[in-house]
Amino acid sequence: MVRAIAAKEGFQMVGDVNEDYTHLVGTIVKIRNECRAAAPNHTTRRISSSTRALLETRRHMARQANQAVYAILSRLCRQRLSEDQANFVTSRLLDAAHSKRSLKMEKRALAEHRLSIPCLKVPDGSRCSSRPGMESIMANFYSALFRSGSGQTTAVLSPGQEVPPFLTSEVLHAIEAMPRGKAPGADGITVELLQACGPTLYTALTGRFFRYLAK
């Protein structure tokens, strides 16, 4: 369905580069909205509509102007969330019992969402249980993990040097090789959406890559 709608769009280019990029993002988001269907998910079943309405009210409330009301509403939200969680666990266990599934496995599946890391090991082998210390350990670990030691530099084109053309097959390979299940950026476009649009979008991106770099 996504690929069929994308094929009808055409992805025409606009004169200005910035306007063209905005138009491209808007077209992809439009395709996503046309194909999006409301489906029940984990959060919808876990939180009731009344609790969700309370959370939405608190989200849009000016905290500094209504501190007393905000505190009462926060307390009510915590109470409702606790009740919804208890009802959700009960319904899951009852459903497992009626379906003759293992209650032990069902409880383990529910407990996986509540597990926390009690401590982390530091390089000298000792254990750190404080939250700031654990955050520092994780920050150092991922900084070292993603730090590049190859010393490669990005090639800079000299003035007047022609930009090499892109191939549609290169764009296709790059998008198809991107890992799925990652959070989208500020534009809300996911990897799955780009892959679903197919060759029509790949061709449009190929021309734009060449044009944007040439500008």
Helices and strands as residue ranges (DSSP letters): H 2-9, H 17-35, H 42-46, H 49-59, H 67-98, H 103-111, E 120-121, E 127-128, H 131-146, H 168-176, H 191-197, H 199-214
